[in-house]
Amino acid sequence: MTEEIQNYIHKSQRYLQDCQLLQTQGGSPDSVVSRAYYAMFYVAKALLLSIDKDAHTHQGVIAAFGLHFVKTAIFPRELGRSFADMLNKRMTGDYDTDGTISETDAQECYEQAIIFTETGINYLKK
């Protein structure tokens, strides 16, 4: 495992810890969703690098993850769907001003981030 991949894993783990702290200490749902998304994003970047692939946009990372890890059945379709959905929720939380991210949404996003990051990191450690 390269140093760059390890750095992405560590960054993902830090963002997931931040997400947990925000979730348990009353942080805003928007911030919880943002940290959850980035925890997933950095694991996806690490996964792509592990097969000598990279993407430079958020949509590109999601598409490449789907192509190389979901369509090949390495990971279940639900993981790809949750990653794509998380970007939409993150963008809603970051850019919409009407407070549409609920506490329930934030909790679900946190739980999805745990599953995604653990699955990705376990795969990389094999």
C-alpha positions, 0 to 999 in steps of 0.5 A: 500500500502506497503512502498516498493511499495510506494518507487518504485512509487516515484522512477518511478516518479523521473525517469519520471521527469528526462526523461522529463528534458532530453527530454526538455533540449536537453539530449541525446536520449539514456538517455531519453530512459533509464530513460523512461524505468526505470520509467516503470520498477519501476512501474511494480515492484510495481505492481508485489509486490502489488500481492505478486509477484516479479522478479529479472531480467528485462526479468523476470519483463516484463514476470511477468507483461505480465502474471499477468497484460496483460494476465488477461486483467487488462491492455491492450496488448499494454502496455505489448508490449510497456514495452518489446519494451522499454527494447530493445530500452534501451539496444540499447541506452546503449550498441550500439555505432552507435547512433541508438536512434533518437530524434523521438524515444526518444519522443515516448518512453517518451510518452509511459512511461507517459502512462504506469506509469500513468496507473500503478500508478492509478491502485495501488491507487485504 
